[in-house]
Amino acid sequence: MPPGGFDMKTQRLELTFPEKLIKKPVIYQLVKEFNVIPNVRRANIDEKFGWMVLEISGDDDDLEKAFSHLETLGIEVEFLDSFVE
């Protein structure tokens, strides 16, 4: 189902980025590759370290693939709460 569909869920995450990914378009890649919708709630990025609180919406399958992709890249993914309604 495309973004905005009725089966979409939203998960709030805290992402911690390693230095090697600070300048990479990681969130853009999630949108393009996994058909998810990001909403950056808070972030702090500098030259050596970065973290972000992100709400990410999509269908279950796309969300799971996106979460897995983030971890494969070396980004620490912490689930802050259950799915947001």
C-alpha positions in Angstrom: 0.0 0.0 0.0 1.4 3.4 -0.8 2.3 6.0 1.9 -0.8 7.5 3.4 -2.7 4.2 3.1 -4.9 2.9 5.9 -2.5 0.1 6.9 0.3 2.5 7.8 1.9 2.3 11.2 4.3 4.8 12.8 7.2 3.9 15.0 9.3 6.3 17.1 13.1 5.6 17.1 16.3 7.1 18.4 19.1 6.6 15.9 22.8 7.0 16.8 25.0 7.5 13.8 28.7 6.5 13.6 31.1 9.2 12.3 31.4 7.5 8.9 27.7 8.1 8.2 27.3 11.7 9.4 27.4 13.2 5.9 25.5 10.4 4.1 21.8 10.9 3.1 20.6 7.9 5.2 17.0 9.2 5.7 16.7 10.0 2.0 17.8 6.4 1.2 15.1 5.0 3.5 12.4 7.0 1.6 13.6 6.0 -1.8 14.4 2.3 -1.1 11.7 1.3 1.5 8.7 3.5 0.7 8.5 5.0 4.2 7.7 8.4 5.5 10.1 10.0 8.0 9.3 12.8 10.5 12.4 14.1 12.3 11.3 15.1 15.8 14.7 16.1 17.2 18.3 15.8 16.1 21.9 16.7 17.0 24.6 16.2 14.4 28.2 17.4 14.5 31.4 16.3 12.8 32.0 13.2 14.8 28.7 12.1 16.2 25.0 12.3 15.6 21.7 11.2 17.0 18.1 11.7 15.8 14.6 11.0 17.2 12.6 9.9 14.2 9.0 8.9 13.6 8.9 6.6 10.6 5.6 5.5 9.0 4.9 2.7 6.5 3.4 -0.7 6.2 4.8 -3.5 8.5 7.0 -5.1 5.8 8.6 -1.8 4.7 9.2 -0.7 8.3 10.9 -4.0 9.1 13.1 -3.7 6.0 14.0 -0.1 6.9 14.9 -0.9 10.5 17.1 -3.8 9.3 18.8 -1.6 6.8 19.7 1.0 9.4 21.2 -1.6 11.6 23.1 -3.1 8.7 24.7 0.3 8.0 26.0 0.4 11.6 23.4 2.8 13.0 22.2 2.1 16.5 18.4 1.8 16.5 16.5 2.2 19.8 12.7 1.7 19.8 11.4 4.5 22.0 7.8 3.2 22.4 5.3 1.0 20.8 3.7 2.0 17.5 2.3 5.5 17.6 -1.4 5.8 16.7 
